[in-house]
C-alpha cells in the first residue's frame, strides 16, 4: 500500500464554478488509481453566484449521500464515496467561501483533527491562506504529514508563506515563473488534469459561441460589447453565456451600462451552470475566454481543446500557454482591467469578430481548427498527466522544507 493522502479544501471539491477545486480533486483521483490511499474533507461552500442546494447537486451526479443529523452546536455532514475516495463535507449552508469559517470553523477543525488522528495522512494536499488554513497546515505538519500545496492564483506572493510547505504545484510555467521571481519559490508546473468522464462530450452539435462565467475578471464588459456587435451584424451566430460564479444576467446589466439592451438580440442566450463541463461543450462551437486579469492558466481552455472546440483567448497571463499552439490568442485594450465598469469600444472587439466570423462561416477552416485543437489537447491526456501528478506526490513525500522554521504570519 502506498502513502495516505488527505485532500482538505475549504470548499466543495465538486464545485462546478471552481477550476482549482476540480483540479485538486482530479489529481488525488489519479493518486487513488495508482494505489495511494485517499480521503477527502471539504465544505459545501461554492463559488457559484447563484447558490443551489448542494445535497441535490451531489445526488444529481448519482452519488449516494449519507446525511448526519445536526446537533445543537453542529451542522449536518454529507458523507459519500466518489471514484473510490471517501468524502466528508461539512454543510455550511448558504454561507460564502470566505464567510463560513467564523460560524462553523470549530466543527470543521474537529473533522480535520479526526482525520489526522484516525487516517494519519502522510500528505496533506490543500490550498488556502486564511489564519485558519495556516493553523491546519501547522497541525498536519506537527502530526508528521508532508504539506503538498496547489497554487492557482497570485494570492500567496508573501515571503515566508511556503517555508513549511514540502512541495508546491502551479498550473502553468507562467505562474511558476511569477512565483519564482516574486518570492524565490521553486514549484512544479503541472498542466490541468482532466477526467474524461466529466469533460468529454460523447456527441457534439457545435452551435454556440460560448462564454463561461460572465464575471468582471473573466471579461464581462468585453463580452457584452462582443454580443452587441455580433447581434447587430451577424444575428445568425448563436451566442451563449453560462452562469458560474456570477449570474448570466450580468451580461444584460453590463450592456445597459454601455447604453444598449442585449435582450433585444434573439441570438443571445443565457443558461445556468452546467453540472459537468461536457454539458457545456456538447453544443459549443467556439469558446470565448476574454479574461482581463492575468489568468494563472485556463482549465476551461484545456477542456475545450480535448473536445475539439477552438478557444479564443485574451493575451493575458497563462491563457496562451494553455492553448498549446491551438486556438487564437487575441488582444484586449491595454486600459481594459478588472476595474473597468463600462463595455469596451466596438473597435476593441473587431479582431475577435473577424475570427468568429471566419470560424462560423468557413466550415473547412473550422474543421482544420477542430483537428488542431484535439491534437493540442493531448497534453492534458490522462496518459501524460497522471505520471506527472504522481511524481509530484512522490516529491512531496521526500520533503524539501522539513527543517525550515515556521515564519509566516498572516496579515489581513
N, C-alpha and C positions, 0 to 999 in steps of 0.2 A: 504494500500500500504506500502510495506517495504521500507527500505532505498534506496538511489540512489548511484550507483557505477559508477565511471568513470574509465575505463581501458585506460591508456595512455602509449603507448610504443614508443620508438624511432625507431621502425622498422615496418615491415609488420606483423600484428598479425597472418596472414595466411601463414607466411614464412615456406615453406616445409623443409628448412635447419636448422630451429631453434626449438629445443625442448622446450626452455624457452618460446618463443612467443606462441607456440601452447598450452603449459601447462597453461599459464596465460589466454589464450582465453577460454579454456575449463572450467576453474574454474569460470569465470564470466557467462558462459552459464549455469552452474549448478545454480548459483545465480539467473539468469533470470527465470529459470524454477520454482524456489522456491518463486517467487513473487517480488524479488528485481527489481528495475528499473535500467537498464544498458545502458550506451552509451560507445562507443569506439573511441579513437583517435590514429592515428598512421601515419606512413610514408610508402613509397613504398620501402625503403631500405631493402635489403635482405642479408643474409649470404651466399647465393649461390655463388659458384665460377664462374659459367657460367651464367651471368645475362640474364634473359628473360624479355619480355615485361609484366609488372605487370597487365596492363589492360586486355590483352589477357588471362593471367593466371586466373584472377578473373572471367572472362566471361566463361572460360572453366569449372569452377565449377558451372555453372548455375546461377550466380549472375547477377542481372540487375543493372548495374553500371551507375549512373548519373555522367557525367564529366562536371565540370565547365570550363568556358573559362578562359584561363590565361590572366592576365593583364600586364601592363608594368613592374610592380615590383613584381607580384605574380605568383606563379606556379599554375597549374590547381589542382583541388581537385577531388578525387573519393569518391562518396557517395553511399552507398547501405545498405541493411538490410540483415543480415545473422542470422538465428535462433532467430529471434525476436530482435536482437541487431542492432541499427543504427551505422554504421561506417562512419567516415570521415578520409580519408587518404590524406596526402599531397604528391603530386607527386614529389619526389626528384630525378627523372631521374636515371642516371646510377651511381650516387654518392654512395660510400660505406656507411656502417652503421656508421662509425666514421668520415665520411667526409662531410655529408650533412649540419651539423649544421652551419658552418661558412657562407654558401651560402644561406640557407633557414631558419635559426633559427628564424628570426623575424616573418616570415609568420607562422611558427609553434606556436610561442608564441601567436600570435593573435588568432589562433584557440583554443589554450589552455585557454586563457583568456575568450574567448567567452563561452566555456563550463562551466567555473567557474561561469560566470555571469548568463547564461540562464538555465543551467541544475542544478546548485548549488548542486554538489555531496556531499553526506555525507561521502563517502570513495573514495580516490584516490588509485587505485590499479596499481602498477607500478614497474619498476626496472631501474637501471642506476645510474652512479655516476659521470658523467661529470659535470663541473660547471653549465651548462645549466639545466641538470637534477635536480641538487640540488636546483637551483633557483626556478624551477617549484614546487618542493616539498614544499618549503617555502611559495610560493604564495598560494598553496592549503591549507596549514596549517593556514595561516592568514585569508583565506576565510571561515574557520570553518570546513574543511574536515579532517577526520582522514586519516592517511597515512598507507596503507597496502602494505607491500613490499615483493616481492618474490626474494629470493636469489638462484641463480642457479650456482654460481661459487665462487671461493675464492677471487674475486676481491674487496670485501668490508671489508677486515680484517684491518680496521682502527678504532682505538678507537675514539668514539665520533660521528661516522657517523650515528649511529642509535638513537641518543639522541632525535630526533624529529619524529621518526617512532613509530607508535602506535601498530603495530603487524607485525611480520615477519614470513614467511613460508619458510622452507627449504625442499628440495626434498627427504631427507633421514636422518636417525639417524646419519649416518656418517658425513654428512655436519653439522647437528645441533651440534654435539659434537665438531667438528673443530672450529666452531664459539664460542661455549661456552668456550672452553679452551683459545682461542686467544684473544677475546675481551669481554668475560663475557656476551655474548648475549644469551637470552633465546628465542628460536624460536619454532615454531610449525611445526614439520616434517610431511609432507603430501606426501604419495606416488603419483606417476604421475597419474593425472586424464586423462582418455581416453574417447573419443567419439566413440562408436561402429560404427557409420555410416562412420567414417573416417578410422577406424583401422581394423575392422573385414572383412576379405576376404570372400565373400559369397561362393566361391568354391576355392579349393586348388589343385594344381598339383605340389607337392613338388619335385622340380628338383635341384635347385641351392644351393650351399654353398655360402652364400651372405655376402658381406661386404658393409656397408653403410658409405659413406663419407670417401673416401681414403685420409685423411689428416695426417700430421705428428703426431699430438697428438692422433689421433684415431688408430694409429698402421700401417701407410702406409708401413714402412720398414719391419715390421713383415709380413704383408700380402703378400708383394712382394716375400719374401722368401718362404712363405707357398704356394703361387701359383706356384712357380718354382718347388718345391719338389713334389707337387701333380701332376703337369703337366708331370713330368718325370716318376713318379712311378705309378700314378693312373689316366691316361688320361680319364678314363670313368667317373670320378667325375666332374660334371659341376660346374664351379666357376663363380661368378658374382660380379663385383664391380659397385656400384651405386653412381653416382655423387651426391654431395650435396654441401658442402662448397668449396671443391676442385673439379677439373675435374677428371673423372675416368682415363683419360690419364696419370695422375700422377703415377699410378701403373706401367705403362710401363717405365716411366722415372726412377722410383725407381729401377726397375730391371736392367736397363742399368748401373746405378751407382754401382751395385753389379757384373757387368760383365756378365749378362745373359739377353737374349732378350725374354721377355714374349710373344711377338707377335707370336712366333713360336708354342705356345700351343693353339690348336684349342678348348680346353675345357674351356678356359678363355674368358669371355665376359665382355664388359663394357656397361653401359647404363646411360642415363641422369636421372636427378632427377624425382622421381615419384610425381604426384600431391597429392596423399594421401597414407598413409602407407599401406593401404590394397592392393594397387597395387604392393607393394614390396613383401608382404607375400603370395600373391596368388601363386607364383611359387618358394618360398623359402623353402628348406628342413631344412637347418641349418643356423643359424646366427652367424657370427664371429665378436666379439667386442674385439679387441686386443689393447685397449687404453693403451698408455704408460704414461699418466698423471693420476692424481687422479680424476677420474670421480666423480662428486657430486652424480650422480645416473645414471640410464640408461633408458631413455624413450623408446629407440628402443628395449631394452630388455623387458620392460613391454608389448610393442606392440607384440613382438614375442610370449610371454607367452600366451596371450589371443587368439592367432591364433594357439596355439599348436606347435609352432616352437621352438625346443630346441636351446637355446643360448649357445655359447661357449665364455666365457668372461675371461678377464685377472684379476689377483689378485691385482687390483689397485682401490683405492677409494671405492665408494659405489656400484660397479657393482655386487659384490657377494650378497649384501643386496637386490638389485633389482631382483635377481633371485629367491628369496624367497624359497630356498631349491631345486629348479629345475635347469635344465641345468648343465653346467660344469664350474667350476672355475679353470683355468689353469695358470701355471706360465709363466712369462716373465723373460728374463735375467735381473739381478739386474742392470746392466750397460746400459740397454736399456731405454733411456729417450727421452724427446721432443727435445733434442739437437743432437740425433743420426741422421746421414745423410748417412748411409750405411745399406743395408739389414742385418738382423741378420744372424747368422750361421745356417747351416742346422740342427745342433743338437738342436738348440733352439726351432724349430718348431716341433720336433719329438713327444712330448706328445700330441700336437694338432692334428697331422696327425693320430696318433693312435686312438683317439676318433672319428675323422671324418670318418675314415675307418670303424670302428665298426658300426656307425650310418647310413652309406651309404650302407653297405653290409649285415647287420643283420636287417631284416625288423621287426622281433618280438621285438628286443631290441628297435628299433626306435619307434614303436607304444607304447611301455611302456613309453618311454620318452615323447612322444606327450601327453599322458594322464596325466602324472605328471605335464607337463607344463600348461595344461589347468586348472588343479586344483590350481596350484600356481598362475595363472593369476587372480584367483577370488579376490585376494587382491586389484586389480586395477579395480574391477567392479564398475559400477555407484552406485549400491545399497550400497556399503560400503564407497565409497569415497565422494559421494555427501553430506551426513550429516557432514562429517569431514570438507569439504570445507566451508559449510555454517556456521559451528561452528567458523571457522577462521574469517569469515567476521563479525560475531556477536561479537567476541572478539575485533576486530578492532574498532567496534562502541563503545565499552566500554572505550577504550582509556587507554593505560598503560604508556604513556610518555608525557602527556599533559603539565605538569609543568616543564619539563626539558628544560634548555636553549639550544639555537642553537649554538653548539660548533664547529661543523665540518667545517674545512677549506680545500678545495681541494688543493692537492699538486701534480702537474704533475710529 
